[in-house]
């Protein structure tokens, strides 16, 4: 099916190869999980298979790749797309059309198939992927999970028998991940060959035939079964103080009056706690965090933070730090050090820049433009830029999204440092494994707190 | 302002009819030159606007915009109308009042100017209403398909579709960037502050858009997009479209005849 021999590839003007001496043989119908840290060459390897290398990215490619006996270097990307389908990380940037059914037909139309054939394949894909009920919906109104499903459907309709997934669940919540797992399982049952790149791969292990670990562009391990789930050890603490930091009583909130997002929330958070707010998309996690940061006003009930009752956002700036999901919407400055000092400068606060640079080992990159860092580093920088304002309460919305293992460890090292300084940290996550790092986990379901566990 | 899914007369028309109709109306706006005929056109378009059943918020915005426009146009034309004859109805500065009077030739509001202002604002309103009717009653993908049928190249059509598709995404992003700035203590005060704030908004927005554009290009590439493709979407040209086009054609002929070949 896929035979790779001595594949070595370097990007144009790169000093060292991104992939080095890859040898691989993937059989028909096999499910292969490809893992490794950020920058290990996982995505680059997929680009070699779907023809983006060398047709879009030039560079130096050596060795031989055969897909069904054909070399992707010899045919165009459009021709390869008939046999190899690729699903990327962000569902947002894989949808082109305004209507769901138009987008499902998009790929088939590009193959210049006859009209009747396009319509037949479109309707088949809509039906098999469970999109019939939204076929006339506007694509931008769909949830993240549905968008990813739509992207897969459009590729499925093109009829490839090899599917490449490049971190498809990073932007999805646990419900979306569950749905995606179902779809991938279905694709496998139909006899398709699947190659999946993923950081949070635990859910996929039951369907995996083989795990391949890449590091620095080389395959370092190839195993038939792989069951070790990595954990970051949590520092156990006992509470130092009992003073109440955030107090919420009978809180109700809705963007529209008739449809409340949060119902009867009662919550008391003490100084120095590290709290995970868990739940699926739409459960109200982000809304609850936004209320805590003063970004939204509750409709009913009492909300007190650091002694302010129903505070306005201006009262909380500098006292509460809030991090949005996408780091790129929060980086404005021209260099890493300027980014960290941006907030303190506005607030005319004197802070120790070095301390924050050191927290994430940014000393070597402090003069670089923030946007030249990797996604994981940008995420950490966005967090540091909030911390540098030295808030007492730190609220982070999905801070673990898209982080690989190393960056995840850095993040929790930083959060632990904060808690040890007696600051209160609250973060939301849809990754159930991550909540273990916290001292306390609050589970939201449909706008209500359904469980509140304190780990001892 | 965007497409609203309804079942009205205008929603049923073919997008090509609507494109031709809007071209014809644009011509009419220029050709017609009496206050009576322009008012007539405005009233017809106003009726058409309401026939699309706009939500209350759209009506409010339209009324507000029109109010602002008519006040601004009428006043400025009242002052600056310079064709003869001019009948001053209110003199603010007489011709012989010192240096400024001599320089300006006197400042007064004249009746002809006011009338001309009303005529001009009728033109402005008609153009506004026209675009609103088209936007509210035509799904963007139908509009683009219509343009393609008139010879707009496939790749331009695709670019238009993708830009419309990403407008709401960009708007959301801009909103979040502004909040993030506030949270980092950026206070936007005065002109200098606004310019500074603008730079902090526009830079991340552009960088993120470029990053998105790159991802979109890769995704389109692996989806086999080359610019040559089958088009399964169809437009439907009904008898209604013929009727509407005939009426529009007839009106244009009459207007042109009256304007240029009368006397």
Boltz contact constraints between the chains, C-beta under 6 A:
constraints:
  - contact:
      token1: [A, 50]
      token2: [B, 222]
      max_distance: 6.0
  - contact:
      token1: [A, 56]
      token2: [B, 221]
      max_distance: 6.0
  - contact:
      token1: [A, 77]
      token2: [B, 221]
      max_distance: 6.0
  - contact:
      token1: [A, 78]
      token2: [B, 224]
      max_distance: 6.0
  - contact:
      token1: [A, 78]
      token2: [B, 226]
      max_distance: 6.0
  - contact:
      token1: [A, 81]
      token2: [B, 222]
      max_distance: 6.0
  - contact:
      token1: [A, 81]
      token2: [B, 224]
      max_distance: 6.0
  - contact:
      token1: [A, 86]
      token2: [B, 222]
      max_distance: 6.0
  - contact:
      token1: [A, 88]
      token2: [B, 219]
      max_distance: 6.0
  - contact:
      token1: [A, 93]
      token2: [B, 212]
      max_distance: 6.0
  - contact:
      token1: [A, 93]
      token2: [B, 215]
      max_distance: 6.0
  - contact:
      token1: [A, 93]
      token2: [B, 216]
      max_distance: 6.0
  - contact:
      token1: [A, 93]
      token2: [B, 219]
      max_distance: 6.0
  - contact:
      token1: [A, 94]
      token2: [B, 219]
      max_distance: 6.0
  - contact:
      token1: [A, 96]
      token2: [B, 162]
      max_distance: 6.0
  - contact:
      token1: [A, 98]
      token2: [B, 140]
      max_distance: 6.0
  - contact:
      token1: [A, 98]
      token2: [B, 141]
      max_distance: 6.0
  - contact:
      token1: [A, 98]
      token2: [B, 165]
      max_distance: 6.0
  - contact:
      token1: [A, 105]
      token2: [B, 232]
      max_distance: 6.0
  - contact:
      token1: [A, 107]
      token2: [B, 223]
      max_distance: 6.0
  - contact:
      token1: [A, 107]
      token2: [B, 224]
      max_distance: 6.0
  - contact:
      token1: [A, 109]
      token2: [B, 229]
      max_distance: 6.0
  - contact:
      token1: [A, 109]
      token2: [B, 230]
      max_distance: 6.0
  - contact:
      token1: [A, 110]
      token2: [B, 224]
      max_distance: 6.0
  - contact:
      token1: [A, 110]
      token2: [B, 225]
      max_distance: 6.0
  - contact:
      token1: [A, 110]
      token2: [B, 229]
      max_distance: 6.0
  - contact:
      token1: [A, 111]
      token2: [B, 224]
      max_distance: 6.0
  - contact:
      token1: [A, 112]
      token2: [B, 229]
      max_distance: 6.0
  - contact:
      token1: [A, 112]
      token2: [B, 230]
      max_distance: 6.0
  - contact:
      token1: [A, 113]
      token2: [B, 230]
      max_distance: 6.0
  - contact:
      token1: [A, 115]
      token2: [B, 230]
      max_distance: 6.0
  - contact:
      token1: [A, 115]
      token2: [B, 232]
      max_distance: 6.0
  - contact:
      token1: [A, 118]
      token2: [B, 230]
      max_distance: 6.0
  - contact:
      token1: [A, 118]
      token2: [B, 232]
      max_distance: 6.0
  - contact:
      token1: [A, 119]
      token2: [B, 232]
      max_distance: 6.0
  - contact:
      token1: [A, 140]
      token2: [B, 168]
      max_distance: 6.0
  - contact:
      token1: [A, 317]
      token2: [B, 185]
      max_distance: 6.0
  - contact:
      token1: [A, 322]
      token2: [B, 183]
      max_distance: 6.0
  - contact:
      token1: [A, 324]
      token2: [B, 176]
      max_distance: 6.0
  - contact:
      token1: [A, 324]
      token2: [B, 180]
      max_distance: 6.0
  - contact:
      token1: [A, 328]
      token2: [B, 208]
      max_distance: 6.0
  - contact:
      token1: [A, 329]
      token2: [B, 173]
      max_distance: 6.0
  - contact:
      token1: [A, 329]
      token2: [B, 176]
      max_distance: 6.0
  - contact:
      token1: [A, 329]
      token2: [B, 177]
      max_distance: 6.0
  - contact:
      token1: [A, 329]
      token2: [B, 180]
      max_distance: 6.0
  - contact:
      token1: [A, 330]
      token2: [B, 180]
      max_distance: 6.0
  - contact:
      token1: [A, 332]
      token2: [B, 200]
      max_distance: 6.0
  - contact:
      token1: [A, 332]
      token2: [B, 204]
      max_distance: 6.0
  - contact:
      token1: [A, 342]
      token2: [B, 184]
      max_distance: 6.0
  - contact:
      token1: [A, 343]
      token2: [B, 184]
      max_distance: 6.0
  - contact:
      token1: [A, 343]
      token2: [B, 185]
      max_distance: 6.0
  - contact:
      token1: [A, 346]
      token2: [B, 185]
      max_distance: 6.0
  - contact:
      token1: [A, 346]
      token2: [B, 186]
      max_distance: 6.0
  - contact:
      token1: [A, 347]
      token2: [B, 185]
      max_distance: 6.0
  - contact:
      token1: [A, 371]
      token2: [B, 207]
      max_distance: 6.0
